[in-house]
Amino acid sequence: MRLYVYVLEAKDLPVKDSYVNLQVGKHKSKTRILRNTIVPVWNDEFVFRVHGTDEELVVSVYHHVEEPKIFSGSGNLLGRIWIPLWSVAAEKNQTLPPTWFPLERPKTGKFINKECGKIFLTMSLHGISYETSVNHVLCAHSNNNIEEPKELEVSCISCQDIFSSKTPSRKIAEGKYLMKTIANRLEKIFHKNEEALRSDDSSELSSTLSDYEDCMEEHSSSCSFVEAIEMMQSRYNGQDKMPENLQGGILLDQLYIVSSHDLNAFLFSPDSQFSKNLAEVQGTKDVQEGPWMWKSGATSDLTRAVSYTKAATKLVKAVKATEEQTYIRADGREFVVSVSVSTPDVPYGSTFKVELLYKIMPGPELSSGEELSHLVVSWGINFLQKTMMRGMIEGGVRQGLKESFDQFASLLTQNFKIFDMVSVSNKDDVLETLGAEHRSDWQLATEYFWNLTVVSAIFMAMYFLVHSLLSEPSNLQGLEFKGLDLPDSLGELITSGILVIQLERVYNMISHFIQARLQRGSDHGVKAQGDGWVLTIALIEGINLASLVSTEFSDPYVVFTCNGKTRTSSVKLQTRDPQWNEMLEFDAMEEPPSVLDVEVFDFDGPFELATSLGHAEINFVKHTSTELADMWVPLEGKLAQSSQSKLHLRMFVDNNKGVEMIREYLTKMEKEVGKKLSLRSPQKNSTFQKLFILPPEEFLISDFTCHLKRKMPLQGRLFLSSRIVGFYANLFGHKAKFFFLWEDIEDIQVLPPSLASMGSPTLVIILRKDRGLDARHGAKSQDEEGRLKFYFQSFASFNGASRTRTLTPDQKAQISEEQEDQDDTSIMLEDAGSFPDVEDAKLSKVFTAELPININSLMEIFDGGKLEHKIMEKSVFGGEVICTQQKFPIPNNEGWIVNEVMALQGVPFDDHFHVHFRYQMEKSHDHSDSSCMCDVYIGVTWLKSIKFQQRITWNITKKFAHRLKEIFEVVDTDREILFRTQQDS
């Protein structure tokens, strides 16, 4: 028989360094020492071999001291408790639930007059029935009565039923255990295992199971995962409600095209391939999955333990984690798994546990017969102790779980297809439903005119008409004459006035109704025309719309504006909760729509006199197609916000030309920017969309490496797509991400290079007032008008070097004309301020050659043509470079001198030096126009002093000397082209 003791924690201890000693008979063990806490949490498990319930467990709590003591060991006794094993055996399932035990004061020592605190324990006895029966056969000393073993034996038979063990195997287990017990008794008689009985470390005993226990574990594990789930299903009574999501929030809420039963097995079955793949993706190591077992012998909770080591991040070291996974529901269709994650090694890890709740439910039925499963994962934190760091802990857990379950969802998507609700609510079906619900004008007129005013006016008019027909003509009196019958009394005058007023109100209502039906816009209900991006809006209804007079209703209608085009709904008369059920379409657009402006007006005659009841702006980039397919839009404005007005819309953005439309868009952009644009791969597009959480119709055009200038420059990437400009950076785990629309940009400026910008031009993007506020954390400044300004700075590479030249005005004009026909390079004509003096660098000649071409042809390597770009590809460092050039002619038209300063990027100590070049090109000594001489000098100017100057200078000189040789080999190879150029000129 074995006694399992779980030492959980203690509280109210008078000291901060403590540990616990446990003893059963001659067997002893102790916990680890916990320091600097009066509320230690051990969570240690111990196993002792016992031979009867007449023994007792002695638990002693000690204060650890550093100085070793000869007589009293290495600690002072704080308190002690004695727990008889018969009290554990008397509990249900022979398990003592977690209980706080007050410690008894020691009789000696320095803690005799102090409160000792409490300790939290739980214990369990295993194998008591068979131990007792065997002891009875061997006439062992046992004080238990005969009835107790029988009751315990019955409980074990129920466990046998649970695990479906077979009788022959049970007999073999009993035989093995009987022989083992006899052998132990003989060894005790001959004192052969006395040393083993005196062992102080029970951990060795806990690691070695008896043959009987091994056999029992085999039988318990023989119940497979599938059989255990079926067993839970058979015992499910159907009365339990689905548990609520945890308070922390939802980590994953998605529909997958797979049955809930298969998804459950895929995620939680033993040796799941998904778990292995997820551990590989997340960098998790030392994963150990325990078997699924019944919790405390019950048949309702199936549980297992999983331990692993979480991968280290840039901020947190690798930590060990333990998960306790428990099925709390499994009825064959719905599965609920509760996970408790313990990470004691993290800061404040002993004060909390992370709780996860997996709910797998069947999804909606499909006409195709495919099964869907709905997976919802929520999280929460169970704080075991009060702590002032609660907010910090929750924030860290939230961030860690978000990143972890992003990887979880991504990997799960690779195995099962996500089901999109938009595919169910087909656009055509929605529009067909709206058309069926449309009411005729007669129905609307009946509803509008059926009120007290119209009814009373009709009644009075009919009453007057009948009265006139029944009455005889009266004699002319007073000022009456033939054909004019005036009221003869004050009552007749008042009655006539009331009738006139009512008839006027009825006339105004009729006029108002006719105008509202006729002036609803000629675009209403018209199908979109053309090829391109088609926007379809289904206007369903509105609720709580405001009115100008609190005692009256409004006559609302909605105006939609997108890309400069408008669509108008019909007018709904005298209502605050209008039901439109109308469809409006915009003609095909060449560019995907970015923003839809929505404004609700109160109709009162012609449209130009209408009053706004609220407005809203819908950004298509910030909403997925699923969200757009069914959206409640809150209206802004004083009237709308006070009434909490909302519109119910369904929107669809379709591209009826597919990829061809995108290619046409890129071709148009190429003509505008003068640069070749290529369609990006689906993988890169998908990564871009996931990075900024964009809808699937958003496609990437180009991206660049650049710095975002704020208080401190931030290295990242600038992304350009059809509708947005986005920036993303990840510096040591601290991410910066924002984007704004092209429509939000008011102006783009290019600041010339300066010393502060390291010789690189700066791009300044200015947004319109009150636009792009979501991206304001990336802006460097905001001007007096409230416009955000973003500063971007980049360095070009050899493959596309952005050169700044100090030239004469005539040379600038000539190069500017040539630049219009160049697609592969951009030449910045602005002056770069003061040009670095090349004479300050000690130049040495590294290359000289005589070339069979004239000087003008050779100068093409500095004119931004194809030859220069071919030479730029001969990069020696592979990094990026900013290059500043200056050229001037030699007197008497003998040649040219080109001075060049390079700032290398991405190489060691790149901010410590600049590289200087001088190209001196002159006519050959025989003054022939068909040949020239070229000498190249190189030098290095050091901005900061380091001890590796000579080595780096030698390396740079050697590398560039080799590059110069390759450059002029290219020139020599392409001289036929140069000769043709000379002949053409």
C-alpha positions, -999 to +999 in steps of 0.1 A: +000+000+000+013+035-009+006+068+007+007+098-017+013+131+001+010+165-017+026+194+001+010+224-015+017+256+005+019+273+039+009+306+053+014+329+083+049+315+090+070+336+113+101+332+091+109+337+054+132+306+047+115+273+053+111+237+042+090+207+053+101+173+066+078+143+062+081+109+080+061+077+080+076+051+102+113+050+094+108+066+059+117+103+057+117+129+030+117+167+027+108+195+003+130+220-013+139+252+006+119+283-003+135+316+005+123+352+012+086+343+016+063+337+045+037+322+021+058+294+005+043+274-023+060+240-028+035+219-048+057+188-041+045+152-043+059+123-021+052+086-020+056+063+010+052+026+013+030+018+043+019-016+057-013-006+076-036+022+086-022+021+122+007+042+111+008+080+111+023+108+090+044+133+108+048+167+090+074+191+104+080+226+092+116+240+097+133+273+095+163+270+073+195+286+086+228+289+067+251+279+097+252+241+101+244+229+136+259+198+150+231+186+171+200+202+156+207+199+119+204+228+096+171+243+108+149+252+137+116+236+142+086+259+136+058+235+142+046+199+136+014+179+130+005+142+132-020+127+108-031+090+114-036+070+082-069+056+094-084+091+090-073+091+054-087+056+048-121+067+062-124+094+036-143+089+003-120+071-022-094+070+005-084+106-004-082+134+021-092+166+003-069+197+005-070+209+040-054+236+061-037+221+092-026+245+121+009+237+132+015+228+169+042+248+186+074+231+195+081+224+232+117+237+229+135+262+208+130+299+200+096+295+184+078+281+215+059+314+221+051+324+185+022+316+161+035+289+139+011+293+109-007+267+088+002+241+061-020+230+032-019+193+025-038+166+006-032+128+009-044+096-008-040+059-001-037+035-030-040-003-029-055-005+006-080-033+000-054-057-014-028-048+011-052-054+039-064-087+025-029-100+019-019-090+054-048-109+068-037-140+049-002-137+063-015-129+098+003-096+097-001-072+126-031-051+116-056-034+139-082-029+112-115-046+116-128-070+090-157-048+077-135-020+065-116-040+039-148-053+024-161-017+018-128-007+002-128-038-019-162-028-033-148+006-043-120-010-061-144-033-080-161-001-093-127+011-105-123-022-122-155-016-141-143+018-151-111+006-166-127-025-181-100-048-167-104-085-172-106-112-145-076-133-156-053-103-157-066-093-122-057-127-109-022-125-124-018-091-107-029-105-073-005-134-077+024-112-085+016-089-056+012-119-032+046-133-041+061-098-038+046-094-003+059-128+009+094-120-004+093-087+015+083-105+047+111-130+044+136-102+039+123-085+070+127-117+090+163-121+079+171-083+081+183-082+046+167-050+036+172-030+068+192-003+049+164+001+025+139+007+054+162+034+068+165+053+036+158+090+041+150+098+005+116+085-005+120+099-040+139+067-050+109+047-036+085+068-056+104+062-088+101+024-085+066+009-087+057-025-076+048-052-101+012-050-090+010-013-096+027-017-129+001-042-139-027-020-127-014+010-147-013-012-178-050-021-173-059+016-166-041+027-198-056-001-218-087+020-220-078+040-251-085+077-257-114+068-281-129+044-255-126+070-227-144+096-248-172+071-257-174+062-220-179+099-211-205+102-239-225+072-225-225+087-190-236+122-202-271+130-189-277+160-211-285+184-182-252+203-180-251+236-197-222+247-219-198+267-197-194+304-202-162+318-218-135+328-193-133+364-183-100+372-199-114+373-234-115+352-267-082+341-282-097+322-311-133+320-325-134+303-359-154+279-380-136+250-397-148+225-423-144+194-402-166+176-378-163+185-341-155+149-332-125+148-356-113+182-346-113+171-309-093+140-317-069+160-339-061+185-310-061+163-279-055+127-289-023+111-275+008+116-297-011+141-318+009+152-348-006+187-344+009+191-310+043+181-323+041+205-352+030+233-329+059+226-305+083+228-334+068+261-347+068+277-312+103+263-303+090+243-274+113+216-261+112+187-237+075+180-242+062+152-221+025+141-224+010+120-197-017+095-205-054+104-202-067+091-169-098+094-148-095+121-122-097+106-087-114+075-100-144+095-112-160+088-146-169+124-154-135+141-156-108+127-179-074+144-172-038+143-182-006+163-174+016+179-200+050+194-192+073+213-215+100+240-217+088+272-234+113+287-258+132+318-247+124+352-262+144+383-264+130+395-231+122+363-211+144+332-206+132+297-213+109+285-185+093+252-176+055+250-178+030+223-167-005+219-180-033+200-165-059+193-192-093+181-181-123+171-201-154+186-184-178+177-213-177+152-241-211+141-255-200+131-290-209+165-306-197+191-280-164+189-263-151+212-235-115+210-223-102+230-193-065+237-192-046+250-161-011+262-169+014+266-141+047+285-147+064+288-113+098+299-127+085+331-142+084+363-121+055+360-096+048+326-111+037+312-078+009+337-074-012+328-104-022+301-129-033+307-165-067+291-173-077+282-209-111+268-220-114+250-254-150+247-266-156+226-297-191+227-310-209+217-342-213+245-367-244+254-388-256+228-412-247+232-449-268+222-479-237+205-493-237+180-464-202+191-451-198+192-414-186+223-396-170+227-362-170+259-341-138+263-320-137+289-293-107+294-270-110+318-241-085+326-213-084+339-177-060+341-148-066+325-114-047+345-088-037+323-059-025+352-039-030+390-039-003+409-056+004+445-066+017+433-100-017+421-111-020+445-140+015+438-152+009+400-150-024+402-170-007+424-197+022+400-201+000+369-202-024+386-227+005+394-251+021+360-248-012+341-254-020+363-284+013+355-301+010+318-292-025+314-305-017+334-337+007+305-344-019+280-332-045+294-356-021+296-385-010+260-381-046+248-377-056+266-409-029+246-428-048+214-418-084+225-420-101+251-442-117+281-426-154+285-433-164+320-442-200+330-433-200+353-464-200+322-486-233+311-469-250+345-471-245+347-509-247+382-523-274+371-549-295+354-522-293+386-500-304+408-529-332+385-539-345+385-503-345+423-503-364+425-536-390+401-522-395+423-491-400+455-511-435+471-506-455+489-532-464+526-533-500+518-525-490+500-493-467+529-483-494+554-490-520+535-470-496+533-440-487+570-444-522+585-447-539+563-422-539+587-393-563+609-373-556+641-393-565+626-427-595+606-413-610+636-395-605+658-425-623+633-448-651+629-423-657+666-419-656+672-457-681+644-462-702+658-435-702+692-450-710+678-485-739+657-473-752+687-453-750+709-484-770+683-505-797+680-479-801+717-472-823+740-492-809+772-506-813+800-481-823+836-488-796+861-494-787+880-463-763+907-453-736+911-479-743+878-497-751+878-534-760+851-558-732+825-559-717+836-526-730+820-494-712+834-463-713+820-428-743+834-410-730+828-374-698+826-355-701+788-352-703+784-390-672+806-393-652+785-369-663+752-384-654+764-419-619+775-407-612+741-391-622+724-423-599+746-444-570+740-421-575+702-422-578+702-459-545+722-462-527+697-440-540+668-461-529+687-492-494+692-478-491+655-468-501+645-503-476+669-519-449+657-494-455+620-502-454+626-540-422+646-538-406+619-515-415+592-540-404+611-571-372+627-558-355+597-544-327+599-570-325+584-605-296+561-594-318+541-570-321+505-579-299+509-610-274+480-618-237+488-619-221+491-653-186+485-666-157+462-656-137+468-624-143+471-587-181+470-580-194+482-547-229+468-538-247+482-507-278+466-491-295+492-469-315+471-445-328+493-417-322+521-392-329+524-355-333+553-331-329+579-358-331+615-345-359+640-353-357+678-354-388+681-332-390+658-303-428+654-307-427+644-344-411+618-365-385+623-392-386+615-429-351+599-433-332+589-464-295+580-468-268+593-492-237+571-499-206+587-514-176+567-527-148+578-550-167+610-558-199+592-568-232+592-548-261+569-544-294+579-527-320+557-510-357+563-509-374+584-483-392+567-454-419+589-441-428+596-404-406+570-387-376+567-363-370+530-372-372+529-410-371+496-429-355+502-463-345+467-476-330+484-507-300+477-529-277+503-543-247+497-567-218+519-577-205+517-613-173+498-618-142+516-605-106+513-617-093+514-582-106+494-552-128+516-530-112+528-498-138+549-479-176+550-480-192+582-466-227+576-452-250+605-442-287+604-431-309+634-440-344+644-429-364+651-461-384+683-461-391+692-497-362+696-521-329+678-513-309+710-509-331+720-479-326+686-461-312+685-426-285+660-416-295+636-389-260+619-386-231+607-406-205+579-406-174+568-425-167+532-433-130+523-441-130+492-463-094+485-454-101+481-417-129+456-421-129+421-434-154+409-460-172+390-432-177+421-412-188+441-442-214+415-451-234+423-420-226+455-401-244+479-377-229+514-383-232+539-354-239+574-366-219+605-355-232+640-348-250+657-320-284+645-329-273+610-338-251+604-307-278+617-283-303+592-299-277+564-304-287+561-340-275+531-361-278+518-396-279+482-407-258+476-439-245+448-459-217+456-483-199+436-510-168+446-529-163+425-560-137+425-588-154+412-619-121+410-639-099+391-613-062+393-617-064+411-651-079+441-633-049+442-610-025+440-639-043+468-657-040+489-625-003+482-623+002+492-659-016+525-653+006+531-623+037+523-643+028+551-668+023+576-639+054+569-619+077+559-648+089+527-632+083+490-639+059+474-614+054+436-611+026+417-595+037+402-561+034+365-553+003+352-535+025+343-505+039+378-501+005+393-506-009+370-479+019+379-455+013+416-461-024+413-455-020+393-423+006+418-411-017+448-413-050+428-410-062+438-444-090+423-466-081+398-493-087+423-522-058+445-510-026+438-530+010+448-524+027+470-550+062+476-535+081+477-502+113+494-491+137+494-462+138+528-445+140+547-413+110+563-396+122+596-380+106+604-347+125+614-315+147+584-323+150+569-358+134+535-362+146+510-388+117+491-406+100+486-439+076+509-459+048+491-477+029+506-507-004+489-518-034+500-539-050+518-510-026+523-481+009+533-471+021+512-442+051+510-420+063+480-398+092+476-375+102+450-350+131+460-327+140+435-300+103+424-298+090+459-296+068+463-327+057+495-344+029+492-370+006+517-386-009+527-420-029+554-436-049+558-468-036+574-500-068+595-499-056+609-465-024+624-480-025+661-488+011+667-498+044+648-503+077+667-500+113+657-505+138+674-483+174+677-497+202+657-481+219+672-452+244+664-425+216+654-401+202+630-426+236+614-433+236+626-469+203+610-477+171+627-489+141+627-466+105+620-477+079+640-458+042+628-461+016+653-448-019+642-442-051+662-444-065+677-413-081+652-388-072+623-411-051+592-403-055+597-365-050+559-360-014+563-372-006+594-352+019+575-330+042+572-361+041+609-369+071+631-360+051+663-357+017+680-361+014+715-376-008+743-364-036+732-387-037+697-371-020+679-400+002+649-392+037+648-407+056+615-413+093+616-420+109+586-439+146+583-448+162+556-469+197+546-483+199+532-518+221+503-528+246+497-557+217+481-577+197+513-576+220+540-561+203+573-556+231+598-566+233+635-557+253+655-581+267+690-578+264+702-614+259+734-633+224+746-641+228+736-678+239+701-668+210+698-644+185+707-672+201+682-696+200+654-670+164+663-661+154+658-697+172+625-699+156+613-666+121+613-682+131+583-704+148+563-676+128+537-657+154+521-636+170+550-617+161+581-599+184+611-600+181+637-573+190+671-587+190+691-555+223+702-541+235+683-511+249+713-494+287+715-491+305+687-510+331+668-489+366+679-499+383+650-516+417+666-511+414+660-473+417+623-480+451+608-488+444+594-523+465+567-539+464+555-574+449+520-576+441+516-613+452+530-647+441+520-681+441+531-717+408+525-734+400+525-772+370+547-768+365+585-766+359+604-734+322+612-740+314+575-744+334+566-712+314+592-693+283+571-698+293+552-667+284+583-647+253+593-666+227+570-651+222+549-682+221+511-687+259+509-686+261+525-652+234+502-638+253+472-652+285+485-634+266+490-602+258+453-601+295+447-594+290+453-557+318+441-534+302+444-500+266+435-507+254+462-484+237+496-491+254+528-501+247+565-504+269+581-531+276+618-537+294+628-570+308+660-584+323+663-619+340+692-637+359+695-669+397+697-673+408+730-690+411+731-728+386+703-731+412+677-724+388+655-703+368+652-671+375+648-633+348+630-612+351+632-574+329+607-555+322+601-518+306+568-506+290+560-473+287+523-469+258+507-449+255+472-435+293+467-430+313+467-398+321+502-385+301+517-414+296+549-394+333+554-388+346+562-424+338+575-459+354+562-491+367+588-516+373+583-553+388+604-580+383+594-617+406+614-640+398+608-677+420+625-703+427+622-740+454+598-749+490+610-754+486+610-792+455+633-788+434+608-807+396+611-803+391+574-805+410+566-772+415+579-737+434+574-705+417+568-671+434+570-637+415+561-605+425+572-570+411+560-537+413+571-501+395+566-468+385+594-444+380+584-408+352+601-389+360+582-357+392+567-345+395+529-340+424+505-338+414+486-369+419+515-393+449+501-412+432+467-416+399+481-428+417+506-451+437+478-467+406+457-471+386+485-487+414+494-511+419+458-522+382+452-527+376+483-547+407+478-568+392+444-578+359+461-585+375+487-607+392+461-627+358+443-633+342+476-642+366+485-670+364+449-682+327+455-686+334+487-705+359+469-727+334+441-734+307+466-743+328+488-765+310+477-796+279+492-782+298+524-774+312+525-810+276+523-823+267+551-799+295+572-812+284+566-848+248+575-840+259+607-823 
